[in-house]
């Protein structure tokens, strides 16, 4: 029975499930023709995912109206997709079937028909596919990766304290400028509020307290009761702004801890314990972990070495004290017991930084998946300002130059100026504009070394264009998250020189904020940092300093955003979580010139004028309404997620007794026990698939629970269960 493409377009329609409210992740998806032919498409398995191109293979069953048994096959396809990392959904925009394999003695005249049916209707019936299921089925060894190289792992100054301390960072020698709003000199090259009062002393505001010092660099002492009325008024303004911009119900909470202030004008990290280190074993390993610290500090009892995880990098020392000398340890050199840390245990959050673990594998794959958007070429634009006449500096190893006296990312190449603003490429004939949406990114962008402060711009891409739109995207490298070997790290590790002129423009920082990884939020500040330690930075002082587009077009930390974990405070000699109303995971995003928003997503496209989010997948009922195709009820499909295929096109399923079966000669035959490699690969695929479904459920549970409310503990502390065993932490760490 031969059908031409013309007949296909007229006769083919989609099957809508009679069951309402069907789960988006339910497989198979079904396509039904008006003559009753039914095609079931089983859950796709990812072969590669690069940019907005997803290559998949899927098992299918084809049942013609007058047949009693379906014919099984496999198709390989290349899909153009849109990705929304906020909702962690992938939407198939278009599909091309590259190959189709069905039994040789059947349907040999129907290949064109089946191919065209799949290309026309599968993108629509597929709906939104969870990103975590796509990643779980991806064979990392087969994935072509654009990895970072040349990342620095050299540890800057590491400071150890056994009392509640706060690291206050200043980017080089303190730079003072008078605030027109307050009429006082302010240190502009710091994310912290440091003011020089009329008495010549310096006052640091943090944790809703004032600290006083004879110099901007300290030493600081607590001085709440001794500040004059002017500073108290400023503190009230900062507190009010913090409350107005905090989306949690706990915005009235007041930090009650008085900290020992540690100031550094060079990159540094602070680790601390609550008194002398207290140790507890990790079950099934030879490792101990420090229980009275919010840092990730371990002891390997075999080697008697201490280990600490900082910005995704491991360091070791034979002792834990103020004089300890810490050395970088390549992930592959870690003691084997780190990979044996049980998921769900108090320190499983470090597994994403331990090679060979599922959490590390998922983190590496996730770091290569872009956030995509459609940019309106008619309305999207940007503005670039310079401190004086535009100045450009060559980028080593390329023919590119970058603007040094602007907070924007501007690239000069072949006489044209390219700007990256919140993940969108623009182009202009002059360094000042006007700027229009660019249909290309400059050549040689991939050659930019991490020693250059605009390194992150190489992770912003132009995928396709049309007369009205440009399709763009960025991977987490734009937000300072890089794949370095078998794990992900935060920041390039380099200390870039800031621009210091009439204005001060910072460069990306790696160190100083105890950055830790979460599988859905990305990188976030350590537990000690709260709004009240960044209030001067977040709301600005009218000085044109840290905000208003930022070095990454949104802020100096993590590109445009990074999440902050739970609000923490010292109470009764212990760090405690504020659990009144729960603990919220939020993202610090610097937007425009005046506002600091805390929210879960870290999508720099969201809310940007002229940028459209990826179109959500149409539901099945919406598709029927929009196409005027009548729904037809097909046969009851086999249980979801039960069908697998390999790269050669063989089809397998798990039998009722738990044994694998292969489709052969129109029937199912047991997989030969003499072929253990096949069984191992099938078990691995099923394991990854189950893990992907678990991650999807956990993400949905987290997203829908009380507006991202958590009851403390590790991410996913619901009833003691860990969210997908992936070690993320949005709530307070214990």
Beta strands, then each sheet from edge to edge (+ up, - down):
strand 1: 12-14
strand 2: 29-33
strand 3: 38-41
strand 4: 45-50
strand 5: 53-63
strand 6: 71-84
strand 7: 89-102
strand 8: 128-130
strand 9: 157-161
strand 10: 165-169
strand 11: 176-178
strand 12: 185-187
strand 13: 193-196
strand 14: 202-206
strand 15: 209-213
strand 16: 221-222
strand 17: 260-264
strand 18: 268-272
strand 19: 279-281
strand 20: 287-290
strand 21: 296-300
strand 22: 305-310
strand 23: 313-317
strand 24: 327-329
strand 25: 371-376
strand 26: 392-394
strand 27: 401-403
strand 28: 409-413
strand 29: 416-421
strand 30: 424-428
strand 31: 436-437
strand 32: 460-465
strand 33: 469-474
strand 34: 481-484
strand 35: 487-490
strand 36: 499-500
strand 37: 504-505
strand 38: 516-518
strand 39: 522-525
strand 40: 561-564
strand 41: 568-571
strand 42: 574-577
strand 43: 583-584
strand 44: 586-591
strand 45: 595-599
strand 46: 611-613
strand 47: 643-645
strand 48: 651-654
strand 49: 660-664
strand 50: 667-670
strand 51: 709-710
sheet 1: 1+ 2- 3+ 5- 4+
sheet 2: 1+ 2- 3+ 5- 6+ 7- 8+
sheet 3: 9+ 18+
sheet 4: 10+ 17+
sheet 5: 11+ 12- 13+ 14- 15+ 16-
sheet 6: 19+ 20- 21+ 22- 23+ 24-
sheet 7: 32+ 33- 25+ 46-
sheet 8: 26+ 27- 28+ 29- 30+ 31-
sheet 9: 34+ 35-
sheet 10: 36+ 37-
sheet 11: 38+ 39- 40- 44+ 45-
sheet 12: 41+ 42-
sheet 13: 43+ 51-
sheet 14: 47+ 48- 49+ 50-
end
